[in-house]
């Protein structure tokens, strides 16, 4: 598929089928490469929750837990609970189901837009995306260092492009637990603010967990490691476009107990902090003996 087709395919995957009043079904994207991609489930669950809330109440936060590994071969069913609709806020819970069992749950809060006090951290001074190597060129540059079993997934084309300020390959040496990465959709996205938020939720699960791997010189294809997202939280602060460059400022303050804790700040090109993310993931050494 070309760039427009890949983005259109993701947009289509986020247009859930309504089965019943509070029940939705979503098809799976190609991201994850035969594994169900966590960002897809987060984004589709947010779509399901949003479909049950008035349009004048955009989401401001979500908190999610991954409970079971998903099955890429079957669709995911999303069951929405309408917990509360107040004067300013609405709250929803979503359970993602496959084979009759919950694999993921999400709580999301929605708020009527209003003015308030404002402050933010400044965006770091980093090179612009136009000066950096493209994601595919970066992958091709290191393709000969990737195990054959992981190479096809490593070279997989995606509807989201990333440009890394530090384009080093995982497993090539220990590095500080920070990274700055520009990202955007690879083709224009329709003018629908809700769609842009859901696509940001999709992209926010990419690259973040790897921040906690950097000091330990490990990579996701290392058979000695068990690596998976455990939970994910996302806060929306300001409007943005997913088809314009966004800077993902990532750090991992702590890893312990076979878990890596990560957090990220997402800025638009003008320096406005548009979203914040936290995630904890499993980074467990397997006993291969």
Order of alpha helices (4+ residues) and beta strands (2+ residues): alpha-beta-beta-alpha-beta-beta-beta-beta-alpha-alpha-beta-beta-alpha-beta-beta-beta-beta
